[in-house]
Amino acid sequence: MTTTHPVEHLRLILRQVPGAIWATDTELRVTYVHGHPPMLQEGASTRLVGTTVYDFVQTHDPTEPVIAHHLAALVGGRQSFEYSRRARSFDVLIEPLRDDHGVIVGCVGAAIDVSDRREAAAELAKVQSETTEKLQRTVSLLEATLDSTADGLLVVDLEGRVSAYNNRFLKLWKIQPPPGPLSTDRELLSEVFHQLVDPQGFLDRVRVLYAAVAEEAFDELHFKDGRIFERYSMPQKIGDEVVGRVWSFRDVTEREALLRRATFIAGASRLLASLDVEKGLRAVVNLAVPDLGEMCAIDLIQEGIPRRIAVAGGDGDNEPSPELHPSVLAGHQTTYTHGHRSQIGIPLISRDTVIGAITLVAPAGRTFNDSDRELLDELGQRVALSIDNAWLYDGARRALSSRDEFLSIAAHEIRGPLTSLHMAVQGLLRGSLSQNATEKALEIIERADRRLGQFVDELLDLGRIRTGQLHFNLEEVDLGTVLRDAVSRVSGELTQSGSEVNVKTEGNLVGQWDRFRLEQVLINLVTNAIKYGEGKPIEISAIESGHRVRITVVDHGIGIDSAMLTTIFDPFQRAVTARHYGGLGLGLHIAKTIVEGMGGNITVESHLGAGATFTVELPMSEKK
């Protein structure tokens, strides 16, 4: 039998230590070391023997913890400290090493790996902290929930003792807050059961539920003062054991009124979904009578004047239609009396503008309360939104129609000149045209070029107008010269139309204007007269009048319908169809913008079949 040497025993024992032990001399040179990973790498024990502690920590700094504690041990002090190496934590103990005579001859040290223990302790502390915090949050949440819920809550144990309640419970049952905690539900029942319509039935039901400890129940309680409570009761359990009962009470007195209101608003919204505004409004007034009032009327403001769209209720001819109060048209909800009857007016407001009103007459002997006013205010908002949506839809439909018309006209306006250009260029390219035909082809090209240029300029000017970037370069201008130049510029159109132009000027016509823009106005007006003048004479005059100049362009053509006179200067507006006369409908709009930008104004007088007279008035000097 082989006997293991005691030194080998010691070595085996030391291998079980989760760390390292070592010894040094007084120069801190390592004389013995035995380590257990991860304190030391495999084979490090033999490599460290003969090296110094300074080599191990790679510094001679006496304040470094390992060096400092070894030096302290050399003077007789027993040292212990915490140390980290290779992402592990160690408890380190260093003591002086003495010879047989008690003389210190070095140090002996041990380092125990405590990383796992510390991590476990930290994790345990973390779990305990989190658990404590969760418990605190849970208790706080339960307390806050109990105290903030809209329901009145009461908890009693199986002996009828009150375990918990909230302030809402006391308020609902009109119980004065006691100086101390509530004791038993018997005392509570004696205080509250007389408030109920059926107190005995209430008590009987409570006794049944106390007897059936596991049963849940839901019912309604009706009070003598008209209030209605929903009561819900369920057992309180800890695990599977029933330890008490929870009572929940909710005041639902206004439920029926709110349900009626919601039903009415839903029905009105459904009726208002129609894009036929008047049809929807007639349906709404019929829905409002008799639920909201005895009579109901809706007015819409059209061209500044209220027009009654729908009315319902009353006795027909024997009952006057509800009166529309002036303050309602000013945007204020108003309750007033008319003929001993209470009435209310609700303005219909869309985008900060009053577009109409709802007027409601209360039944005899009744007045409108806050709940009625709130309901009618919501109805007014929905009616106004419905009207606005219908108008927006109609506007969008008209806009799409205008867009399609504009694109059609624009294509026609471009195709005509391009066709003329194409034919003229083809003739020139063949080289077979006579001198006269060549000149005519060049005139066609010039006219088509001018027409396309005018088309592009009008679109660009419209963009500048809408973005506020139409600028003026004011200078001293002779209006007579500009007028003659403008007429000369359209001589080709005049010749083609057969119209003769008579130009008349009087007085000093020199003023501060934008020459280019002024000529543009005159060209637009003369071109307009040529287009609609039916080849008849055109009279143009420019006359000084005080500090202003008046320009008139008169044609004797088809004239303008009186219904169009208020919109003739709007963009894309024409007095006739574009199919017969062409154009984008921008010339007069641009002319009006330019004239007003230079401080003047432009007007038109016309009748169908009697021609039109456009008058421009401009100040003689720059507008201040």
URJOLIN-V647530 format. One record per residue. N is the residue number from 1. RES is the residue in three letters. PHI is phi as a letter, one per 40 degrees, with the letter a starting at -180 (* if undefined). D_LAST is the distance of its C-alpha to the last C-alpha in Angstrom with 2 decimals. Layout:
BEGIN
{{N	RES	PHI	D_LAST} {N	RES	PHI	D_LAST}}
END
This chain:
BEGIN
{{1	MET	*	127.97} {2	THR	c	125.29} {3	THR	b	124.04} {4	THR	c	120.44} {5	HIS	c	120.18} {6	PRO	d	118.57} {7	VAL	c	115.92} {8	GLU	c	114.97} {9	HIS	d	114.79} {10	LEU	c	112.41} {11	ARG	c	110.30} {12	LEU	c	110.09} {13	ILE	c	109.13} {14	LEU	c	106.40} {15	ARG	c	104.97} {16	GLN	c	104.16} {17	VAL	c	101.98} {18	PRO	c	98.24} {19	GLY	i	97.34} {20	ALA	a	99.20} {21	ILE	b	101.80} {22	TRP	a	102.49} {23	ALA	b	104.33} {24	THR	b	103.56} {25	ASP	c	105.39} {26	THR	c	104.25} {27	GLU	c	102.11} {28	LEU	g	100.32} {29	ARG	c	101.90} {30	VAL	c	102.43} {31	THR	b	106.13} {32	TYR	a	105.94} {33	VAL	a	103.24} {34	HIS	b	103.29} {35	GLY	b	100.06} {36	HIS	b	98.99} {37	PRO	d	95.81} {38	PRO	c	92.92} {39	MET	c	93.66} {40	LEU	b	95.30} {41	GLN	c	95.32} {42	GLU	d	98.59} {43	GLY	g	100.87} {44	ALA	c	98.83} {45	SER	d	101.78} {46	THR	c	103.85} {47	ARG	c	100.96} {48	LEU	c	99.96} {49	VAL	c	103.46} {50	GLY	g	103.59} {51	THR	c	99.84} {52	THR	b	98.19} {53	VAL	c	95.84} {54	TYR	c	93.37} {55	ASP	c	93.63} {56	PHE	c	93.08} {57	VAL	c	89.78} {58	GLN	f	88.91} {59	THR	a	88.13} {60	HIS	b	90.02} {61	ASP	c	87.49} {62	PRO	c	89.73} {63	THR	c	87.04} {64	GLU	c	87.04} {65	PRO	d	88.61} {66	VAL	c	91.57} {67	ILE	c	92.52} {68	ALA	d	91.95} {69	HIS	c	94.20} {70	HIS	c	96.93} {71	LEU	c	96.98} {72	ALA	c	97.20} {73	ALA	c	100.12} {74	LEU	c	101.96} {75	VAL	b	102.15} {76	GLY	h	103.64} {77	GLY	c	100.69} {78	ARG	c	100.49} {79	GLN	b	97.00} {80	SER	a	95.07} {81	PHE	a	91.47} {82	GLU	c	89.19} {83	TYR	a	88.37} {84	SER	b	86.36} {85	ARG	a	87.29} {86	ARG	f	86.38} {87	ALA	g	84.22} {88	ARG	b	87.21} {89	SER	b	87.97} {90	PHE	b	91.31} {91	ASP	c	93.14} {92	VAL	b	94.83} {93	LEU	b	97.92} {94	ILE	b	99.33} {95	GLU	b	102.56} {96	PRO	c	104.64} {97	LEU	b	107.63} {98	ARG	b	110.81} {99	ASP	c	114.22} {100	ASP	c	117.55} {101	HIS	c	117.26} {102	GLY	g	113.84} {103	VAL	c	112.07} {104	ILE	c	108.63} {105	VAL	b	108.84} {106	GLY	i	105.59} {107	CYS	b	103.43} {108	VAL	b	103.74} {109	GLY	b	100.69} {110	ALA	a	99.82} {111	ALA	b	96.52} {112	ILE	b	96.31} {113	ASP	c	93.59} {114	VAL	b	91.87} {115	SER	c	88.81} {116	ASP	c	89.83} {117	ARG	c	90.82} {118	ARG	c	87.55} {119	GLU	c	85.53} {120	ALA	c	87.56} {121	ALA	c	87.11} {122	ALA	c	83.35} {123	GLU	c	83.15} {124	LEU	c	85.26} {125	ALA	c	83.07} {126	LYS	c	79.98} {127	VAL	c	81.56} {128	GLN	c	82.65} {129	SER	c	79.18} {130	GLU	c	77.54} {131	THR	c	80.17} {132	THR	c	79.65} {133	GLU	c	75.88} {134	LYS	c	76.26} {135	LEU	c	78.62} {136	GLN	c	76.26} {137	ARG	c	73.33} {138	THR	c	75.53} {139	VAL	c	76.64} {140	SER	c	73.09} {141	LEU	c	71.81} {142	LEU	c	74.62} {143	GLU	c	74.00} {144	ALA	c	70.23} {145	THR	c	70.82} {146	LEU	c	73.39} {147	ASP	c	71.13} {148	SER	b	67.83} {149	THR	c	69.01} {150	ALA	c	68.09} {151	ASP	c	71.77} {152	GLY	c	74.41} {153	LEU	b	77.09} {154	LEU	a	80.70} {155	VAL	b	83.38} {156	VAL	b	87.07} {157	ASP	c	90.20} {158	LEU	c	93.32} {159	GLU	c	94.70} {160	GLY	g	91.71} {161	ARG	c	90.34} {162	VAL	c	86.56} {163	SER	c	85.45} {164	ALA	a	81.66} {165	TYR	a	78.90} {166	ASN	b	75.18} {167	ASN	c	73.16} {168	ARG	c	71.85} {169	PHE	c	75.45} {170	LEU	c	75.90} {171	LYS	c	72.66} {172	LEU	c	73.44} {173	TRP	c	76.91} {174	LYS	f	75.81} {175	ILE	b	78.22} {176	GLN	c	77.70} {177	PRO	d	77.55} {178	PRO	c	81.10} {179	PRO	c	81.84} {180	GLY	b	83.60} {181	PRO	c	83.87} {182	LEU	c	84.85} {183	SER	c	88.54} {184	THR	b	89.65} {185	ASP	c	88.17} {186	ARG	c	90.78} {187	GLU	c	89.02} {188	LEU	c	85.68} {189	LEU	c	87.18} {190	SER	c	88.51} {191	GLU	c	85.02} {192	VAL	b	83.09} {193	PHE	c	85.35} {194	HIS	c	85.17} {195	GLN	c	81.41} {196	LEU	c	82.23} {197	VAL	c	83.03} {198	ASP	b	86.16} {199	PRO	c	87.27} {200	GLN	c	90.74} {201	GLY	c	89.48} {202	PHE	c	87.17} {203	LEU	c	90.14} {204	ASP	c	92.36} {205	ARG	c	89.83} {206	VAL	c	89.48} {207	ARG	c	93.27} {208	VAL	c	93.46} {209	LEU	c	90.91} {210	TYR	c	92.70} {211	ALA	c	95.90} {212	ALA	c	94.37} {213	VAL	c	92.96} {214	ALA	c	91.64} {215	GLU	c	89.92} {216	GLU	b	86.14} {217	ALA	a	84.75} {218	PHE	a	81.58} {219	ASP	a	81.26} {220	GLU	b	79.17} {221	LEU	b	79.71} {222	HIS	b	78.76} {223	PHE	c	78.19} {224	LYS	c	78.92} {225	ASP	c	75.33} {226	GLY	g	74.05} {227	ARG	c	73.15} {228	ILE	b	74.31} {229	PHE	b	75.17} {230	GLU	c	75.99} {231	ARG	b	78.96} {232	TYR	b	79.90} {233	SER	b	83.02} {234	MET	a	84.51} {235	PRO	c	87.24} {236	GLN	c	86.47} {237	LYS	b	88.37} {238	ILE	b	89.34} {239	GLY	g	90.42} {240	ASP	c	92.49} {241	GLU	c	93.57} {242	VAL	c	92.03} {243	VAL	b	91.47} {244	GLY	i	89.39} {245	ARG	a	86.85} {246	VAL	b	83.03} {247	TRP	b	81.44} {248	SER	b	77.78} {249	PHE	b	76.04} {250	ARG	b	72.64} {251	ASP	c	71.00} {252	VAL	b	70.00} {253	THR	d	69.54} {254	GLU	c	66.07} {255	ARG	c	67.09} {256	GLU	c	67.74} {257	ALA	c	64.48} {258	LEU	c	62.56} {259	LEU	c	64.55} {260	ARG	c	63.72} {261	ARG	c	60.03} {262	ALA	c	60.10} {263	THR	c	62.01} {264	PHE	c	59.55} {265	ILE	c	56.47} {266	ALA	c	58.23} {267	GLY	c	59.12} {268	ALA	c	55.63} {269	SER	c	54.15} {270	ARG	c	56.64} {271	LEU	c	55.72} {272	LEU	c	51.98} {273	ALA	c	52.49} {274	SER	c	52.39} {275	LEU	c	49.26} {276	ASP	c	50.09} {277	VAL	d	47.99} {278	GLU	c	49.56} {279	LYS	c	53.07} {280	GLY	c	52.56} {281	LEU	c	51.17} {282	ARG	c	54.11} {283	ALA	c	56.50} {284	VAL	c	54.91} {285	VAL	c	55.23} {286	ASN	c	58.85} {287	LEU	c	59.44} {288	ALA	c	58.00} {289	VAL	b	60.49} {290	PRO	b	62.86} {291	ASP	d	62.36} {292	LEU	b	59.22} {293	GLY	a	59.27} {294	GLU	c	60.77} {295	MET	a	57.73} {296	CYS	a	54.62} {297	ALA	b	51.57} {298	ILE	b	48.45} {299	ASP	b	45.22} {300	LEU	b	42.28} {301	ILE	c	38.80} {302	GLN	b	37.95} {303	GLU	f	34.80} {304	GLY	g	34.30} {305	ILE	b	37.85} {306	PRO	c	40.93} {307	ARG	b	43.71} {308	ARG	c	47.20} {309	ILE	c	48.40} {310	ALA	a	51.75} {311	VAL	a	54.13} {312	ALA	a	57.67} {313	GLY	g	60.37} {314	GLY	g	61.46} {315	ASP	b	63.86} {316	GLY	g	61.85} {317	ASP	c	61.38} {318	ASN	c	62.97} {319	GLU	b	60.42} {320	PRO	c	56.74} {321	SER	c	54.20} {322	PRO	d	52.58} {323	GLU	c	49.65} {324	LEU	c	46.23} {325	HIS	c	44.87} {326	PRO	d	41.15} {327	SER	c	40.82} {328	VAL	c	41.92} {329	LEU	c	38.98} {330	ALA	c	36.79} {331	GLY	g	38.36} {332	HIS	b	41.26} {333	GLN	c	44.94} {334	THR	b	46.64} {335	THR	b	50.32} {336	TYR	a	51.17} {337	THR	b	54.01} {338	HIS	b	54.16} {339	GLY	g	57.39} {340	HIS	g	59.36} {341	ARG	b	58.44} {342	SER	c	56.46} {343	GLN	b	53.48} {344	ILE	b	50.97} {345	GLY	b	47.61} {346	ILE	b	46.15} {347	PRO	c	42.55} {348	LEU	c	42.08} {349	ILE	b	39.10} {350	SER	b	37.78} {351	ARG	f	34.97} {352	ASP	g	33.94} {353	THR	b	33.89} {354	VAL	c	36.67} {355	ILE	b	38.20} {356	GLY	i	41.30} {357	ALA	a	44.15} {358	ILE	b	47.90} {359	THR	b	49.90} {360	LEU	b	53.49} {361	VAL	b	56.17} {362	ALA	c	58.89} {363	PRO	c	62.55} {364	ALA	d	64.01} {365	GLY	g	64.70} {366	ARG	b	62.59} {367	THR	b	59.20} {368	PHE	c	56.92} {369	ASN	b	57.36} {370	ASP	c	55.40} {371	SER	c	57.11} {372	ASP	c	56.13} {373	ARG	c	52.49} {374	GLU	c	52.44} {375	LEU	c	54.04} {376	LEU	c	51.72} {377	ASP	c	48.66} {378	GLU	c	49.89} {379	LEU	c	50.62} {380	GLY	c	47.09} {381	GLN	c	45.67} {382	ARG	c	47.97} {383	VAL	c	47.25} {384	ALA	c	43.46} {385	LEU	c	44.00} {386	SER	c	46.25} {387	ILE	c	43.77} {388	ASP	c	40.95} {389	ASN	c	43.31} {390	ALA	c	44.31} {391	TRP	c	40.74} {392	LEU	c	39.90} {393	TYR	c	43.02} {394	ASP	c	42.11} {395	GLY	c	38.59} {396	ALA	c	40.15} {397	ARG	c	42.65} {398	ARG	c	40.00} {399	ALA	c	37.99} {400	LEU	c	41.17} {401	SER	c	41.83} {402	SER	c	38.33} {403	ARG	c	38.83} {404	ASP	c	42.18} {405	GLU	c	40.80} {406	PHE	c	37.93} {407	LEU	c	40.48} {408	SER	c	42.72} {409	ILE	c	40.00} {410	ALA	c	38.78} {411	ALA	c	42.41} {412	HIS	c	42.83} {413	GLU	c	39.67} {414	ILE	c	40.91} {415	ARG	c	44.57} {416	GLY	d	44.08} {417	PRO	d	42.48} {418	LEU	c	44.82} {419	THR	c	47.80} {420	SER	c	46.75} {421	LEU	c	46.24} {422	HIS	c	49.59} {423	MET	c	51.50} {424	ALA	c	49.99} {425	VAL	c	50.65} {426	GLN	c	54.17} {427	GLY	c	54.88} {428	LEU	c	53.69} {429	LEU	c	55.74} {430	ARG	c	58.89} {431	GLY	g	58.54} {432	SER	b	60.28} {433	LEU	c	57.38} {434	SER	c	57.52} {435	GLN	d	54.95} {436	ASN	c	53.33} {437	ALA	c	53.43} {438	THR	c	51.97} {439	GLU	c	48.99} {440	LYS	c	48.48} {441	ALA	c	48.72} {442	LEU	c	46.05} {443	GLU	c	43.80} {444	ILE	c	44.44} {445	ILE	c	43.57} {446	GLU	c	40.31} {447	ARG	c	39.36} {448	ALA	c	40.34} {449	ASP	c	38.42} {450	ARG	c	35.24} {451	ARG	c	35.84} {452	LEU	c	36.37} {453	GLY	c	33.33} {454	GLN	c	31.17} {455	PHE	d	32.85} {456	VAL	c	32.05} {457	ASP	c	28.43} {458	GLU	c	27.85} {459	LEU	c	29.43} {460	LEU	c	27.44} {461	ASP	c	24.11} {462	LEU	c	25.28} {463	GLY	c	26.03} {464	ARG	c	22.63} {465	ILE	c	20.99} {466	ARG	c	23.38} {467	THR	b	22.92} {468	GLY	g	19.12} {469	GLN	b	19.51} {470	LEU	c	17.98} {471	HIS	b	15.64} {472	PHE	b	13.83} {473	ASN	b	14.52} {474	LEU	c	12.21} {475	GLU	a	14.27} {476	GLU	c	15.54} {477	VAL	b	17.57} {478	ASP	c	20.23} {479	LEU	c	20.22} {480	GLY	d	23.86} {481	THR	c	25.01} {482	VAL	c	23.34} {483	LEU	c	24.93} {484	ARG	c	28.32} {485	ASP	c	28.16} {486	ALA	c	27.45} {487	VAL	c	30.40} {488	SER	c	32.52} {489	ARG	c	31.83} {490	VAL	b	33.35} {491	SER	d	36.16} {492	GLY	c	38.73} {493	GLU	c	37.75} {494	LEU	c	37.74} {495	THR	c	41.21} {496	GLN	c	42.48} {497	SER	c	41.26} {498	GLY	g	42.54} {499	SER	c	39.40} {500	GLU	c	38.47} {501	VAL	b	34.88} {502	ASN	b	33.93} {503	VAL	b	30.59} {504	LYS	b	29.24} {505	THR	b	26.32} {506	GLU	a	25.45} {507	GLY	g	23.24} {508	ASN	c	20.87} {509	LEU	b	19.38} {510	VAL	c	17.50} {511	GLY	a	13.81} {512	GLN	c	11.50} {513	TRP	a	12.79} {514	ASP	c	15.04} {515	ARG	d	18.41} {516	PHE	c	20.55} {517	ARG	c	18.74} {518	LEU	c	18.46} {519	GLU	c	22.19} {520	GLN	c	22.88} {521	VAL	c	21.53} {522	LEU	c	23.67} {523	ILE	c	26.67} {524	ASN	c	26.54} {525	LEU	c	26.50} {526	VAL	c	29.23} {527	THR	d	31.27} {528	ASN	c	31.10} {529	ALA	c	32.36} {530	ILE	c	35.11} {531	LYS	c	36.21} {532	TYR	b	36.62} {533	GLY	c	37.31} {534	GLU	f	41.07} {535	GLY	g	41.28} {536	LYS	c	40.25} {537	PRO	d	38.01} {538	ILE	b	34.23} {539	GLU	b	31.97} {540	ILE	b	28.51} {541	SER	b	26.40} {542	ALA	b	23.06} {543	ILE	b	22.43} {544	GLU	c	19.83} {545	SER	a	19.11} {546	GLY	g	17.20} {547	HIS	c	13.66} {548	ARG	b	14.23} {549	VAL	b	16.93} {550	ARG	b	19.45} {551	ILE	b	21.53} {552	THR	b	24.76} {553	VAL	b	27.41} {554	VAL	b	30.70} {555	ASP	b	33.84} {556	HIS	b	37.19} {557	GLY	c	38.30} {558	ILE	c	39.21} {559	GLY	g	36.25} {560	ILE	b	34.91} {561	ASP	c	36.64} {562	SER	d	34.79} {563	ALA	c	35.23} {564	MET	c	33.07} {565	LEU	c	30.07} {566	THR	c	28.43} {567	THR	b	28.95} {568	ILE	c	28.74} {569	PHE	c	25.32} {570	ASP	c	26.68} {571	PRO	c	27.95} {572	PHE	g	31.58} {573	GLN	b	31.84} {574	ARG	b	33.81} {575	ALA	c	35.16} {576	VAL	b	38.42} {577	THR	c	40.52} {578	ALA	c	39.70} {579	ARG	c	43.37} {580	HIS	c	43.18} {581	TYR	b	39.69} {582	GLY	g	38.69} {583	GLY	g	35.24} {584	LEU	c	33.55} {585	GLY	g	31.36} {586	LEU	b	28.15} {587	GLY	d	26.81} {588	LEU	c	25.15} {589	HIS	c	23.77} {590	ILE	c	22.18} {591	ALA	c	20.89} {592	LYS	c	19.30} {593	THR	c	17.65} {594	ILE	c	16.25} {595	VAL	d	15.05} {596	GLU	c	13.29} {597	GLY	c	11.82} {598	MET	c	10.20} {599	GLY	g	8.88} {600	GLY	b	12.32} {601	ASN	a	15.66} {602	ILE	b	19.28} {603	THR	b	22.49} {604	VAL	a	26.19} {605	GLU	b	29.19} {606	SER	a	32.65} {607	HIS	a	36.27} {608	LEU	d	39.02} {609	GLY	g	40.75} {610	ALA	b	38.37} {611	GLY	g	35.73} {612	ALA	a	32.00} {613	THR	b	28.93} {614	PHE	c	25.57} {615	THR	b	22.57} {616	VAL	b	19.13} {617	GLU	b	16.27} {618	LEU	b	13.21} {619	PRO	c	10.49} {620	MET	c	11.74} {621	SER	b	8.79} {622	GLU	c	6.25} {623	LYS	c	3.81} {624	LYS	c	0.00}}
END
